[in-house]
Amino acid sequence: MTASDDQSIFTPRDRHAHGPWSDLALHTIGWRAFQDLCSQVCEVVLGRPVEIFREAQDGGQDAVFLIPSEPGTPQIGTVQCKHTSESNKALKVSDLTAEIEHVEELVKGGQADTYAFMTNMSVDAPVAAAMRAKLRSLGVRKPHILGRQYIIRVIRSSAKLRALVPQVYGLGDLTSIVDERLSEQSRALLDSWIPKLRTYVPTTAHRDAVNAISKNGVVLLLGNPSSGQSAIGAIVSTIASENPNNTVLALTSPRDFEAGWNPNDPGRFFWIDDAFGSNVLRDDYVQDWASAFSKLRAAIKHGNRFLLTSRKHIYEAARRRLGQRNLAQFADGSAVVDVGDLTFEEKAQILYNHVNFGEQSQSWRSSVKPHLAAVAAVPDFLPGIAERLGDPNFTKGLIPRESSLVRFMKEPREHLIDTVNALDDQLQAALILVYVHQAGFDPNDHDPSAAQAVAELTGYTLTKIQDCFAELAGSFLKLSGSKWTFAHPTISDALTEILRQKPHMMAALIRGATIDTILNSFVCEGSPHIRDALVVPTTLDDALVNRLGRTPDEMQRNWLLFHFLSYRASEVVFINTIQQFPDLLYRLCWRTEVVDNDPKISAHARSYRLGLLQDDLRLEAADRLVSAALTDLDLSLTKKTCSRLYHRYGSLAWAWSYGQPSCRRSKTVLMRSPLTPTWTKSLKAISRNYSVCLIV
C-alpha cells in the first residue's frame, strides 16, 4: 500500500483554522521551495490550477494562472517570486529593476494583465505603492506586491496550507494547530519520523491498522516492547498528516485529548502513543480514559480519527480495570491490531532496511549481511531491536558474527543494559536526569530538587549533564518540543534494571525523583509484583514515607497517592505514612464512576482494617457505598459482601453478586424488585459495618 493509498482514508469534512498568528521561517526553505509555496498560495486563494515554469526558461514568470474576465474570456496573470535567505530583510523598490524587461515583454504578449510580485521579505506600504505605480506605468492593469506578512496570513487562515506547509516544506511551525504545547509535540513527530519512511516496511499489521481506522475511526496497536507499534503508529500518523485536510496531533495522555478536541474541527488525527502508560500502567490514565471514551466516540462521529498504541501487558491490565467502560471497538477487538505477528519476509526486509540505511560503516554492513537471514529467523524477532543494529551507538563491542547477532536479537534487554552501562558516566547521568523527570526534562521548566539529586548522585553539574543531550540525541534521547525524552521506552526499562542493582542510586532517586515518577513507576518491596516497576527496598521506607507525605495537594496527584497507598505501598509504609500524615486521608480526589475502582475508598478500607481510620471518615465512606448502591445502582462493591446476603435475600442478592461484570441483569432485577425497608436497612448496616466491605 502506498502513501497515497493511505491518505485516501483520512478525508474529513471542511475545517476551520485555529491558533495564534506568528512568524514562519520562510527564509529557511530555499528559492525553489518558496516558488512552489507561492504557487500553492495562488491555487488556494484563486481556487484554480497554477502552472509553474522551469527556472531557466520561465521568461519572467514563476507561475501563470487564468483569471475569468467579464465576458467570459480568460485573462492571463503572472506571478514573479523573489526569495531571500536573510530573515529580517525588507523589500526595496530597486528589487523590481531586474524584472522590468520581463514585465514589458509579458505586457506586450498579453500575459500580465495581472502581475503579482511575491516575496518572503517584509514589505513597507510606501515601497509597495511605489512598485505598484511602476508596474502600472509598464502596462500592468492589476499589480500586486505580496510580502511575508501576506503569505503568512494566507497560510494561517487556510486549512490546506496550514497542513501542507510544515510537512512538505519544513517550515517547522505548527502553532496554528491548537496551542504551543501540542504543536511542539506534533512538530517532533513530523521531524523525527518522516526521514524513517525509507526504512519502513508496510506490514500486514500496518494494513490492518489503516483498515481499522477507515472502518471504525479508531485503532489500538498492541505489541511487546520493541515490536514496532509506536513505529507503525507514527508512520500512519505521518501519512495522515500529508493529507491537507488533516491536522495531526501527537498527544501524551487522555487529558491532552480532552483539551485538544474541538467539535468544530473534524480534520484532527490524534496519535496517542503509550496511551495507558509507557513502562507501567498509569492508573490515572485508566480513570481518565473511562470518562474520555464518551467524548472520543462523539469526536469520531464528527470526523476525527484516533490511533492509540500500548504494550500488550499494560493494556491487558487496563482492560480488566476498564471493564464495561472500555471503548466498544476495543472490547470486541474490531479495532485492535496485534503488531507482533510478522512473516519471515517482513522480518527480513525490516532488518535489511535498518542495516542498509543505518549509520553503520560500509565494512560493518558488508560483514553482517550474510547473517541477516539467521537473525530474521529468530522466533522473538523485534523490529525495534533490528533498528538498533543499524545504529553504531548500540553495537559497540558487538562482533559481526552470526552467533553474536542472533544473541543480540534474542536477548535485547540484556544487551541494552550492557550498552547503557558501557556509556560514559556523564552520559549515564544525562539518561538518569531524563528518567527522574517522567514526563521529560525541560531545561526551562523542570523539578529543581530532582535535578539537584541527580547532580549530587553523579558528581556532575547540571550544565555539564545537559551538554550530553546533543550527543545522545537520535539514539538514546529525542527532543519533543522543548522536552528531552527517551527515544524508546525500553531505554527507561534498562535504566530501571540498572538502578535496581545500585542501592546508592535508589536512595538518591527516592529523594530526588519527581513525585509523579514515584507514584507511577515505583512499588514497595513485599507488595504485589508490577512488571517493569522499580522496587523500593525496605531500607528506604522512611525516605519513601517522607516523599509520600509531601505530595502536593492536587486532585490528580491525590488520586495517584491514594492508588499507591492502596495497591503499591507495603503495610509498613502504609501504616507509617498514615500515622505521620493523618490528614492525607481527608484529601479530595476524582470520583470514579464505579465505586469499586475508587482508590480513596480502597485506601480508607485498608486504613480501617489496620485500625487507622477516623470514625468520621468511616461514616463518610459508608455513606458513599450506600449511595452508590441505592442511588446509582452501582453493584460493584464486592462479591464477598453479596455472597453473605445470598442466604438471606436469595435471587436478588445472587443477581447483585453474580451478574457482574455485566450489570444489565442486576439492574433489571432491582427495578423489578423494589428494595424493601428491611433490605435497605440491612444493606446500610452491612455498609456501615465496614469490615464486611472488602474493597481492597
Secondary structure as the mmCIF struct_conf table of DSSP 4:
data_model
#
loop_
_struct_conf.conf_type_id
_struct_conf.id
_struct_conf.beg_label_comp_id
_struct_conf.beg_label_asym_id
_struct_conf.beg_label_seq_id
_struct_conf.end_label_comp_id
_struct_conf.end_label_asym_id
_struct_conf.end_label_seq_id
HELX_RH_AL_P HELX_RH_AL_P1 ALA A 3 GLN A 7
TURN_TY1_P TURN_TY1_P1 SER A 8 ILE A 9
BEND BEND1 GLY A 19 GLY A 19
HELX_RH_3T_P HELX_RH_3T_P1 LEU A 26 THR A 28
BEND BEND2 ILE A 29 ILE A 29
HELX_RH_AL_P HELX_RH_AL_P2 TRP A 31 LEU A 46
BEND BEND3 ARG A 48 ARG A 48
STRN STRN1 GLU A 51 ILE A 52
HELX_RH_3T_P HELX_RH_3T_P2 GLU A 55 GLN A 57
TURN_TY1_P TURN_TY1_P2 GLY A 59 GLY A 60
BEND BEND4 ASP A 62 ASP A 62
STRN STRN2 ALA A 63 PRO A 68
TURN_TY1_P TURN_TY1_P3 GLU A 70 PRO A 71
BEND BEND5 GLY A 72 GLY A 72
STRN STRN3 PRO A 74 LYS A 82
BEND BEND6 SER A 85 SER A 85
TURN_TY1_P TURN_TY1_P4 SER A 87 ASN A 88
STRN STRN4 ALA A 90 ALA A 90
HELX_RH_3T_P HELX_RH_3T_P3 VAL A 93 GLU A 99
HELX_RH_AL_P HELX_RH_AL_P3 ILE A 100 LYS A 108
TURN_TY1_P TURN_TY1_P5 GLY A 109 GLY A 110
BEND BEND7 ASP A 113 ASP A 113
STRN STRN5 THR A 114 THR A 119
BEND BEND8 ASN A 120 MET A 121
STRN STRN6 SER A 122 SER A 122
HELX_RH_AL_P HELX_RH_AL_P4 ALA A 125 SER A 137
TURN_TY1_P TURN_TY1_P6 LEU A 138 GLY A 139
BEND BEND9 ARG A 141 ARG A 141
STRN STRN7 LYS A 142 LEU A 146
HELX_RH_AL_P HELX_RH_AL_P5 ARG A 148 SER A 157
HELX_RH_AL_P HELX_RH_AL_P6 ALA A 159 TYR A 169
TURN_TY1_P TURN_TY1_P7 THR A 175 SER A 176
BEND BEND10 ILE A 177 VAL A 178
HELX_RH_AL_P HELX_RH_AL_P7 GLU A 180 TRP A 193
HELX_RH_3T_P HELX_RH_3T_P4 ILE A 194 THR A 199
HELX_RH_AL_P HELX_RH_AL_P8 THR A 204 ASN A 216
BEND BEND11 GLY A 217 GLY A 217
STRN STRN8 VAL A 218 GLY A 223
BEND BEND12 ASN A 224 ASN A 224
TURN_TY1_P TURN_TY1_P8 PRO A 225 SER A 226
BEND BEND13 SER A 227 GLY A 228
HELX_RH_AL_P HELX_RH_AL_P9 GLN A 229 SER A 241
TURN_TY1_P TURN_TY1_P9 GLU A 242 GLU A 242
BEND BEND14 ASN A 243 ASN A 243
TURN_TY1_P TURN_TY1_P10 PRO A 244 ASN A 245
STRN STRN9 THR A 247 LEU A 251
BEND BEND15 THR A 252 SER A 253
HELX_RH_AL_P HELX_RH_AL_P10 PRO A 254 GLY A 260
TURN_TY1_P TURN_TY1_P11 PRO A 263 ASN A 264
TURN_TY1_P TURN_TY1_P12 PRO A 266 GLY A 267
STRN STRN10 ARG A 268 ILE A 272
TURN_TY1_P TURN_TY1_P13 ASP A 273 PHE A 276
BEND BEND16 SER A 278 VAL A 280
HELX_RH_AL_P HELX_RH_AL_P11 ASP A 283 LYS A 301
TURN_TY1_P TURN_TY1_P14 HIS A 302 GLY A 303
STRN STRN11 ARG A 305 ARG A 311
HELX_RH_AL_P HELX_RH_AL_P12 LYS A 312 LEU A 322
HELX_RH_3T_P HELX_RH_3T_P5 GLY A 323 ARG A 325
BEND BEND17 ASN A 326 ASN A 326
HELX_RH_AL_P HELX_RH_AL_P13 ALA A 328 ALA A 331
BEND BEND18 ASP A 332 GLY A 333
TURN_TY1_P TURN_TY1_P15 SER A 334 ALA A 335
STRN STRN12 VAL A 336 ASP A 338
TURN_TY1_P TURN_TY1_P16 VAL A 339 GLY A 340
HELX_RH_AL_P HELX_RH_AL_P14 PHE A 344 ASN A 356
TURN_TY1_P TURN_TY1_P17 PHE A 357 PHE A 357
BEND BEND19 GLY A 358 GLN A 360
HELX_RH_AL_P HELX_RH_AL_P15 GLN A 362 VAL A 368
HELX_RH_3T_P HELX_RH_3T_P6 LYS A 369 HIS A 371
HELX_RH_AL_P HELX_RH_AL_P16 LEU A 372 ALA A 376
TURN_TY1_P TURN_TY1_P18 ALA A 377 ALA A 377
TURN_TY1_P TURN_TY1_P19 PRO A 379 ASP A 380
HELX_RH_AL_P HELX_RH_AL_P17 PRO A 383 LEU A 389
TURN_TY1_P TURN_TY1_P20 GLY A 390 GLY A 390
HELX_RH_3T_P HELX_RH_3T_P7 PRO A 392 PHE A 394
TURN_TY1_P TURN_TY1_P21 LYS A 396 GLY A 397
BEND BEND20 ARG A 401 ARG A 401
HELX_RH_AL_P HELX_RH_AL_P18 GLU A 402 LYS A 410
BEND BEND21 GLU A 411 GLU A 411
HELX_RH_AL_P HELX_RH_AL_P19 PRO A 412 ALA A 422
BEND BEND22 LEU A 423 LEU A 423
HELX_RH_AL_P HELX_RH_AL_P20 ASP A 425 VAL A 436
BEND BEND23 HIS A 437 HIS A 437
TURN_TY1_P TURN_TY1_P22 GLN A 438 ALA A 439
STRN STRN13 PHE A 441 PHE A 441
TURN_TY1_P TURN_TY1_P23 PRO A 443 ASN A 444
BEND BEND24 ASP A 445 ASP A 445
HELX_RH_AL_P HELX_RH_AL_P21 PRO A 448 THR A 458
TURN_TY1_P TURN_TY1_P24 GLY A 459 GLY A 459
HELX_RH_AL_P HELX_RH_AL_P22 LEU A 462 GLN A 466
TURN_TY1_P TURN_TY1_P25 ASP A 467 CYS A 468
HELX_RH_AL_P HELX_RH_AL_P23 PHE A 469 LEU A 472
STRN STRN14 ALA A 473 ALA A 473
TURN_TY1_P TURN_TY1_P26 GLY A 474 PHE A 476
STRN STRN15 LEU A 477 SER A 480
TURN_TY1_P TURN_TY1_P27 GLY A 481 SER A 482
STRN STRN16 LYS A 483 PHE A 486
BEND BEND25 ALA A 487 HIS A 488
HELX_RH_AL_P HELX_RH_AL_P24 PRO A 489 ARG A 500
TURN_TY1_P TURN_TY1_P28 GLN A 501 GLN A 501
HELX_RH_AL_P HELX_RH_AL_P25 PRO A 503 GLY A 512
BEND BEND26 ALA A 513 ALA A 513
HELX_RH_AL_P HELX_RH_AL_P26 ILE A 515 SER A 521
STRN STRN17 PHE A 522 CYS A 524
TURN_TY1_P TURN_TY1_P29 GLU A 525 GLY A 526
BEND BEND27 SER A 527 SER A 527
HELX_LH_PP_P HELX_LH_PP_P1 PRO A 528 HIS A 529
TURN_TY1_P TURN_TY1_P30 ARG A 531 ASP A 532
HELX_LH_PP_P HELX_LH_PP_P2 ALA A 533 ALA A 533
STRN STRN18 LEU A 534 VAL A 536
HELX_LH_PP_P HELX_LH_PP_P3 PRO A 537 PRO A 537
HELX_RH_3T_P HELX_RH_3T_P8 THR A 538 LEU A 540
HELX_RH_AL_P HELX_RH_AL_P27 ASP A 541 GLY A 549
TURN_TY1_P TURN_TY1_P31 ARG A 550 ARG A 550
HELX_RH_AL_P HELX_RH_AL_P28 MET A 555 HIS A 563
HELX_RH_PI_P HELX_RH_PI_P1 PHE A 564 ARG A 568
BEND BEND28 ALA A 569 ALA A 569
HELX_RH_AL_P HELX_RH_AL_P29 GLU A 571 GLN A 580
HELX_RH_3T_P HELX_RH_3T_P9 PRO A 582 TYR A 586
HELX_LH_PP_P HELX_LH_PP_P4 TRP A 590 THR A 592
BEND BEND29 GLU A 593 VAL A 594
HELX_RH_3T_P HELX_RH_3T_P10 VAL A 595 ASN A 597
HELX_RH_AL_P HELX_RH_AL_P30 PRO A 599 ARG A 609
TURN_TY1_P TURN_TY1_P32 LEU A 610 GLY A 611
HELX_RH_AL_P HELX_RH_AL_P31 ASP A 615 LEU A 630
TURN_TY1_P TURN_TY1_P33 THR A 631 THR A 631
BEND BEND30 ASP A 632 ASP A 632
BEND BEND31 LEU A 637 LEU A 637
HELX_RH_AL_P HELX_RH_AL_P32 LYS A 639 TYR A 658
TURN_TY1_P TURN_TY1_P34 GLY A 659 GLY A 659
BEND BEND32 PRO A 661 PRO A 661
HELX_RH_AL_P HELX_RH_AL_P33 ARG A 664 ARG A 672
BEND BEND33 SER A 673 SER A 673
HELX_LH_PP_P HELX_LH_PP_P5 PRO A 674 THR A 676
HELX_RH_AL_P HELX_RH_AL_P34 PRO A 677 ARG A 688
BEND BEND34 ASN A 689 ASN A 689
HELX_RH_3T_P HELX_RH_3T_P11 TYR A 690 VAL A 692
#
